[in-house]
Amino acid sequence: MVLAISQFIAMVGMTACIPFLPLYVRELGVTDPEQAKVWSGYVMAATTLTGALFAPLWGFIGDKYGRKMMNVRAAFGLTVTIVMMGYVANVEQLVIVRLLLGALSGVIASALAFATSNTPKEESGFAIGVLQSSLSAGTIIGPFIGGSIADSQGIRPVFNLIGVLCFISTILLIVFLKEDKFEKKTEQISILSNIKFVWSNKNLLYLVLFVTLAQAGIQLSLPVFAFFVEKLHAPHNLLATITGLLFGVVAFFSIIFAPKWGKRNDKKDWRKTVFVATSVVGLATMAQAFVPNFYYLFPLRIFIGIFVAAIIPSLYSAINRETPAESKGGIMGLASSSNMFGTFAAYLSSGYIASAFGLNATIAISGVVLLIVGLLAKRFKS
């Protein structure tokens, strides 16, 4: 429960800036609309690039020395770098700080490793579902708080508030998080051996690839979503707030349904769940590209929220079942790394796709990628 509360607070901090980051790029001097889209992609992608590169390292260290320490490190790293974002002078500095954020934080990966290693395997799906609910709850509150403050007080003050929240999360972890008695591993387990293990296990290899593709589909439109909402006639003085609410709708329904999907994953085959969830989310995402006004996005986002809660947690649950206990942190770190590589690819390409083909095409392509993941999952044979 302490981990879930801490993750909720950390996620509030992490997502509070998401609705207005593209607008922050403008504030930092990138006024050309097409360049703003491209730089928004860079800013979003920076964190996921270094996060993907460092996640296996932190997972390996957690397996060797203890996973509570990794959760505390991640929360503190998030605290420092989020505050730094509020003091950058230009967009290049913002990208550098975002690179640092990805390298030092990794709160989701560390929480996954802790939860799966301290929970019986037959209950791991439910544990991941509860963790997903806490993350989704933070994703509701964060964008709404961040967007509201950005519209009323300006963008920079939001980062100080986020820093305070993340520091509270760090203190909670230090004081209250209890790890099962941890025995330092004597086996010669390394990052390379974890990679070789995944590579030699067909089920794990395909699951990791599915995580990458699914996350790319989910995140592809995120860097330009505020511009898309603006195009759909959202009032300019409430743009960050409305964008935050649209993110919040998805997160709200994810909270409700994530534990239900988690219980299903403890009993049912993951392939059918992923096929159904990606199909619904893919179609609803594509439908967003054809609405005439931002009001129509809200019902579509409800469907997305209900079913997106099943996609990545289902794949993580399947990965957990294939992973030996002594390598939980390392393998889940690799899974988190694949997740972030998917996000990195999505963020990096999003601005270019939007500039070349338009905002609507970016939204539609996001849905198509998810439909492809569903078809691949359905045809997969373990």
C-alpha positions, -999 to 999 in steps of 0.1 A, spaced: 0 0 0 29 24 8 43 17 -26 10 24 -43 6 57 -24 41 67 -32 36 59 -69 4 79 -69 22 110 -56 51 105 -80 28 100 -109 10 132 -100 43 149 -102 54 132 -135 22 139 -154 14 174 -141 36 189 -168 25 167 -197 -5 188 -209 16 220 -212 50 207 -222 43 215 -259 32 250 -248 63 253 -226 84 247 -258 66 278 -273 74 298 -242 110 289 -245 112 306 -278 102 280 -305 74 300 -321 73 283 -356 44 259 -354 61 231 -373 93 234 -353 73 235 -321 59 201 -330 93 186 -337 109 200 -305 79 188 -285 88 153 -297 124 158 -287 114 170 -252 92 140 -247 116 115 -262 146 126 -242 134 111 -209 125 78 -225 158 74 -243 180 76 -212 153 58 -191 154 29 -215 192 28 -214 195 29 -176 165 8 -166 183 -26 -170 212 -12 -149 190 -1 -121 171 -34 -122 203 -54 -120 215 -33 -91 182 -38 -74 185 -76 -78 219 -75 -63 216 -50 -34 179 -45 -27 149 -31 -44 137 -6 -18 169 13 -24 161 16 -61 126 30 -54 141 57 -31 168 65 -57 142 68 -84 119 91 -64 147 114 -54 161 116 -89 127 126 -101 124 153 -74 157 170 -84 153 169 -122 116 180 -122 126 212 -102 154 218 -126 129 219 -155 114 250 -141 147 270 -144 158 262 -179 164 292 -202 158 276 -236 145 244 -252 180 229 -256 185 230 -218 150 215 -213 160 185 -235 192 181 -215 174 181 -181 148 156 -196 177 133 -205 189 135 -169 155 128 -156 153 96 -176 187 85 -164 181 92 -127 144 83 -121 127 52 -134 100 51 -107 77 28 -126 104 2 -133 116 1 -97 80 -2 -84 73 -31 -108 104 -50 -97 95 -45 -60 59 -55 -64 66 -86 -85 94 -98 -62 75 -93 -30 42 -108 -42 33 -145 -48 34 -153 -85 -3 -164 -86 -13 -130 -73 12 -109 -93 -14 -99 -119 -36 -83 -92 -6 -66 -77 4 -51 -110 -33 -41 -115 -33 -23 -81 -1 -6 -90 -15 4 -124 -46 19 -106 -23 41 -84 -4 52 -114 -36 60 -133 -50 79 -103 -19 101 -103 -24 105 -140 -59 119 -134 -49 144 -107 -15 154 -122 -26 168 -156 -56 185 -141 -35 202 -113 -7 211 -137 -30 224 -164 -50 245 -140 -20 261 -124 -4 267 -158 -35 285 -171 -39 306 -140 -3 312 -127 20 303 -156 40 272 -164 71 276 -144 55 276 -109 41 241 -116 76 225 -115 82 237 -79 49 222 -68 57 189 -86 91 189 -69 75 191 -35 51 163 -43 80 140 -55 100 148 -23 70 137 -2 70 105 -22 107 100 -15 102 105 23 73 80 24 94 54 7 123 59 31 102 57 62 74 33 55 83 9 26 92 -25 40 110 -51 18 109 -88 25 142 -100 40 166 -94 11 195 -118 6 224 -105 -14 227 -126 -45 259 -147 -49 250 -160 -84 269 -145 -113 238 -127 -127 246 -97 -149 229 -73 -173 243 -94 -202 230 -127 -187 196 -111 -184 196 -100 -220 208 -135 -231 180 -151 -210 154 -130 -228 169 -136 -262 169 -174 -257 134 -175 -244 110 -171 -273 80 -163 -251 99 -135 -233 114 -121 -264 80 -117 -282 64 -103 -250 91 -77 -248 86 -68 -285 49 -65 -279 55 -41 -250 76 -19 -273 50 -18 -301 20 -14 -278 36 15 -259 46 31 -292 10 30 -303 -4 43 -270 21 72 -268 25 83 -305 1 112 -303 10 125 -269 36 151 -278 12 169 -302 -21 162 -284 -23 197 -270 -20 211 -305 -47 186 -317 -71 198 -289 -63 234 -299 -72 226 -335 -105 212 -323 -116 247 -311 -107 245 -274 -106 280 -258 -70 292 -258 -71 304 -222 -82 269 -210 -62 248 -234 -39 232 -208 -68 226 -185 -89 209 -212 -59 188 -223 -54 178 -187 -90 167 -184 -88 146 -215 -58 128 -201 -76 125 -168 -107 108 -183 -84 80 -196 -67 77 -162 -100 77 -142 -114 47 -160 -80 30 -159 -81 32 -121 -115 15 -120 -107 -13 -145 -70 -20 -139 -75 -43 -109 -103 -61 -128 -80 -67 -157 -53 -78 -132 -75 -104 -116 -83 -117 -151 -46 -120 -159 -41 -142 -129 -66 -167 -144 -69 -162 -181 -46 -163 -211 -30 -129 -218 -34 -132 -256 -72 -128 -258 -71 -99 -233 -44 -80 -253 -63 -87 -286 -96 -73 -273 -80 -43 -255 -58 -32 -283 -87 -36 -308 -110 -13 -288 -83 12 -280 -70 12 -315 -105 19 -330 -113 45 -304 -80 63 -310 -85 63 -348 -120 77 -343 -106 107 -325 -90 118 -358 -125 123 -373 -144 143 -347 -154 179 -355 -150 194 -319 -130 186 -288 -162 177 -269 -165 145 -289 -131 134 -276 -145 128 -241 -167 97 -248 -139 82 -269 -114 87 -241 -137 68 -218 -134 37 -240 -97 42 -243 -94 44 -205 -113 12 -198 -93 -9 -222 -58 7 -222 -56 -4 -186 -54 -40 -198 -26 -38 -224 8 -31 -208 -1 -47 -174 -13 -79 -192 21 -81 -210 40 -74 -177 20 -102 -160 29 -126 -187 66 -116 -185 66 -120 -147 53 -156 -151 83 -164 -174 109 -149 -151 129 -167 -124 127 -151 -89 164 -142 -87 162 -121 -119 129 -102 -113 145 -68 -111 167 -73 -141 141 -88 -164 114 -63 -154 140 -36 -159 145 -49 -195 107 -50 -199 105 -14 -187 134 -5 -210 115 -20 -240 84 1 -228 105 32 -228 121 25 -262 86 22 -276 78 56 -260 110 70 -273 103 59 -309 68 73 -306 78 107 -292 107 111 -317 86 103 -347 54 121 -336 65 156 -344 78 146 -378 46 127 -387 25 156 -376 46 180 -396 46 159 -427 10 144 -427 -9 165 -401 -22 161 -366 -52 139 -376 -29 114 -394 -7 112 -363 -38 102 -342 -50 77 -368 -15 60 -372 -14 56 -334 -46 36 -335 -33 15 -365 -2 5 -345 -24 -8 -317 -45 -29 -341 -14 -45 -355 -2 -54 -319 -36 -71 -313 -34 -92 -344 2 -102 -336 -8 -112 -301 -38 -132 -312 -16 -152 -337 12 -157 -312 17 -193 -301 37 -200 -270 
